[in-house]
């Protein structure tokens, strides 16, 4: 999927591939540029988030590991959030990276809905529009955006297909178990 969608190109091909993989019709697509997260975090003055486990980073020059974030509830600045969502040094590779990115998106929604941030929503909306590739109309986006306040992030569920993680020639792969 990542190879199909490169630099904002080939959206139609990406949608067709996902439709084929999932054997379903996709009504709308919404592709978010991760650069947006840093801007939104700056807008709301930091991100309150619960880090579930230690996050380690490897220095590309020295190849040494260092603890980046400890587990627990904390407020991260925009640079820390950017490093967190872009980090590729997880024990489960991109699967864990995607889990962390979902946690960050959930925390962003929760943080934006705080009373002190409600007046910042128009600025946040502008940032989102500038960093999103979508075929959703403005009218539809406004309808969806008005429902964000009703999202129950505490009971949100994310499902991942059964998979097996492996590395081949230094590249991370996921083999989906189609039997389950």
WOVEN-V732657 format. One record per backbone hydrogen bond with DSSP energy under -0.5 kcal/mol. CO is the residue of the C=O (numbers start at 1). NH is the residue of the N-H. If there is no record, write none. Layout:
# WOVEN-V732657
co->(CO CO)
nh->(NH NH)
This chain:
# WOVEN-V732657
co->(1 4 5 6 9 10 11 12 13 14 15 16 17 18 19 19 25 29 30 31 32 33 34 34 35 36 37 38 39 40 41 41 42 46 47 47 49 49 50 51 54 55 55 57 57 58 59 64 66 69 72 74 74 76 77 78 79 80 81 82 83 88 90 92 92 93 94 95 96 97 98 99 100 101 102 103 104 105 106 107 108 109 111 114 114 115 117 118 120 121 122 123 124 125 126 127 128 129 131 132 133 137 138 139 140 141 142 143 144 145 147 148 151 152 153 162 164 166 168 171 173 174 175 176 177)
nh->(5 6 7 9 6 14 15 16 17 18 19 20 21 22 23 24 27 135 32 133 34 36 37 38 39 40 41 42 43 44 45 46 45 48 49 76 51 74 52 72 56 68 69 59 66 60 63 59 57 55 51 49 76 47 81 82 83 84 85 86 87 90 93 95 96 97 98 99 100 101 102 103 104 105 106 107 108 109 110 111 112 113 114 117 118 118 120 121 124 125 126 127 128 129 130 131 131 132 33 134 31 141 142 143 144 145 146 147 147 148 150 151 153 155 156 177 175 173 171 168 166 176 164 178 180)
